[in-house]
Amino acid sequence: MSSRHPASIHFSFEGFSARGGITDHHQDGWGIAFFEETGCRLLIDHQSSATSPLAQLVKQYPIKSRNVIAHIRKATQGAIALSNCHPFVRELWGQSWAFVHNGDLKEFTPPLDGSYIPIGETDSERAFCYLLQGLKARFPTAPATSAELAEALQSLTAFIAGHGVFNFILSNQQVMFAHCTTHLAYVVRQFPFTSAKLVDCDMEIDLSQQNGSDDCMAVIATRPLTCNEAWVAFAPGELKVFLGGMPLALDLPRSPVKVDTAATACTGTEKERARVLAT
């Protein structure tokens, strides 16, 4: 979630966490990062989000933040362990950066110079270290604009995406980057707010009762979390930048896509969800 003002992700997290073992099979760990002031509050667990006591804590104690990144894991590389759970967090330019990845990178052994070293065994953490290493090499200090940062990030992303599926979300508290290889979508919620109904559980909320006229937030997910909102699908290879709850209008080149997107197309219930969203 990217938000103009500090907001709770409690409603979306109800549906999201259900995908970690109830409505989906991503049950090999989970995690969530909340950016607060100049710090980053990180919670990770090797248990599934559907059974984790930490997930219940997040539901009972909604934390407000402008930028939140959450992840439910299906292990493709690396054991089911805390060290392999997303989000991964590192420091760059005196800022905390958080990263999550959905996908599988084949034969991905990038040249790492030691400035960032993986702690776990995943291709995801290796990709994160490579991205930060590349940004640090290009910019000794933080670049002046989000556009400069996005252009450099897309160049680095193109190399990584050549190794497989590289859907990711990355944030440094101020701005959020989201890249799609196969599946990613977002919805912007702003005035006048309406109701939202979750896909993964029987829960609906009147957003107009929870938000004011100046509130604005974007929610990004692999699959739409609600069935009655206008979610926008990313194009394969597309990198989007979100600031204050809105996507920025940047003309960025798309990264190469070398996976069979037809083989990963939605089936069954997901097709029905897509039909509902289109009506």
N, C-alpha and C positions, 0 to 999 in steps of 0.2 A: 504494500500500500504506500502510495505517495499522497500526502495531504497538505493542504495550505496551512491548516492549523493542527495542533496536536489532537489526535482522534484515537478512539478505541477500535481495534480490529476484532472485537468480541464476536460480532454477528458472523462475519466471513469465516472466522476461525472455527466456528461450530461445524460448518459444512466441510471446510478444508481438512480438519482433523479426522473427520469420519472416513476420509479416503485412505487413511493409514490403517487399514485392516477391516473396515466395515463395508464401505461401498467400493473399495478398490484394494489392490493387493500390495501397495507400497507400505510395508510394515517392518522394514529393517532399520528403523530409527527415525528420528525427527528432530527438528530444532527451529528456533525462532530468535531473531535479533531485533531489538527495539533501539532506535537511536534516540537518546534523550540528552538535551543540551549538548555538551561536548563529549559525552560518553556513549558507550554501546552496551546494553544489557543483553547478554547471550544466555539462552537456555537450550541445552541439547540432551538427548536421551537415546540410548540404543534400543529402548523398547518402542513399540509402535505407538503412534499418537492416539490410537483408539483405546489403549490400555494404560498409557503412561500417567502416573500421578502428577508429573510436571505439566502435562497438557490440561489436566483438571484444574491445576493452580491458575493457569493462564485464563481459563474460562471463568473462574471465580473471582479473579483479581485483574480486571481489564486495565491494561497499562496504556496510557495515551502517548502517542508519538507521531511525528510528521512522516517518518519513514520506517517501515517494518518489512522484514524479509523472513519468510517461513518456508520450510522444506520438509517433505516426507520422502523417505528413502526406499528405493528398491535396489538392493545391492547388485551391481554388475561387476565391479572391481573392488576388492578389499573386503575384509571380514566385517561382520556385524559387531561394531565396537564404537565407543565414544569418539575415538580419534578419527573415524571415518564419517561422522555425522556432520551434516551441513546445518546452518551456515558456518563457513570458515571465516575467521576474522584476522586481519593483519593491519599494521600501521603503515601509512604512506603520507609524507608531507605533514606529519603531525596530526593526521586524521585516522580514525578507525574506518576500515573498509570491510564490508560484509559481502559474501558471495555464495550463491547456490547454483547448482547445475543439475539439469535433468537430461540424461542422454548417456551415450557410450562412445568413448574415443578410442579407436583401435590403433595399436602400435604408436602411442603418443608418448614419446620420451624427449621432451623439449630440452634444449640446452639451458641449464640454470647456472648462474654465476655465483650462487651462494648468498645473494642478498635476500632471497626468499626460498626456504627449504620446506618441502612437505613434511608434516608430522605423521600423517596416516599413509594409507596405501592406495588412495583413489586417484583415478585420472582427473577427477574434478578438482582436487586440491592442487595437483600438478598444473592444471590449466590456470588456476587462480594465481599461483606463484609466477607463472610465465607472464600473465597479464600485468601484474604489479611490477615485475622486473622490467618489462618493456616500457611501461609508463614512467617509471623512475629514470630510465636511461634517456628517454625523450625529453623529460621535463625535470630538471634538478629541483625546481620549486613548482608549486601548484600552478597550472596554466590559468590565464586570466578569465577565460570563458568556457562554458560547458561545450560549445561547439568544437573548440580545439581539442578538448579531452575526448569527445565523442569520435572525432576523426581518427585520432591515434588509436583509440580502443577498437574501432572497426577494422583498422589495418591489422592489428594483432589478432583480432577475432577471426579474420579470414584465414590465417595460417592454421589456427586450431580447428576451425570448422572443416578443413580439408581432411580431418581424421575421423569424422563421424558426426553424430548428433550432438549439437552444442546449443541447447536451450539454456539460457542463464539469466540471472538477475544479479545486479551489482549496485551497491550504494556506498556513498561516503558521508551520509547524513544529510547533505545538502541537495543532492541530485540522485536520481535512480536511472540505471541503464538496464534495458531488457533486450535480449537477442533471441531470435527464433530460428531454429532449423526446421522443425516439424510442426509443433503445436504450441501456440501461445496466444492469449487473447486478453483484452482489457476492457473495462467499463469505467466511464467517468460519471461520478455522482455529484450533482450540483443543483442549485436552486433553479426551478421549483422541484423539490424532492418528492418522490413517489414511494411506493412500497416495493420491497424486494423479497422474493421467495426463494429459499435455498433449494438446490437440486438434490443434495445428499441427505437431507433430513427434513422433517415436517416442521419448518420454522419460517415465519414471515415477519417482517418488521416494517413499520411505517417510518421511513427515513425522515419525513418532515417533522416528526416529533423528537428526533434526535439531533437535528442539525439546524443551524441558522442560515440566513440568506447569504452570508459571506463564506460559508463553508464550501469546500470543494475537495474531492479526493478521487484518485484513480486506483482501482484494484486490478491487479494483473495475476493471471493464473494459467496453468497449462490448459485446463478446460474451464469453461464458464462455471461459476459457482452458483449462479441464480438462473431461473428459467423465464423471468419476465422483464429482463433488462436488455438494453441494446449493446451487447458485447461486440467488440471489433476484433477480428482475427488479424494477427500479424501475417505478413507475407514471408515465405521461406527466405532466409538470409537477411532479414530486416533487423536493424538495430533501432530502437526507439529510446528517447530520453524524456524522463518525466521530472517536472519541477513544480512543486507546490500543487500537486494534484492534477496537472495537465500535461499532455504530451507536447514537446517543443516541435516547431515546424522546421526540421533540419533535413536537408537534402543529402543523405548519406548513401554511398554505394552499398549494394548488398554483398554479403559474403557468399562464397560458393556453397552450393548444396550438393553433396555427393551421396545422399542416401535416397532410398526409394520411398518417397513420401506416400505413394499409393499403398505401399505395404503397411503403413502405419495409420491408414485412414480409420476413422471411427466406425464401430460396428454396433449392432444390437441396440442397447439402451442409449448409447451415445448418439446414434443416428436419430433416435426419437427426440433426444434433447436438442439436437441441432434443428430438427423440424419445428419444435416448439419455439425456439429462438427466432426462427425465420418468419413466424406467423404474427 
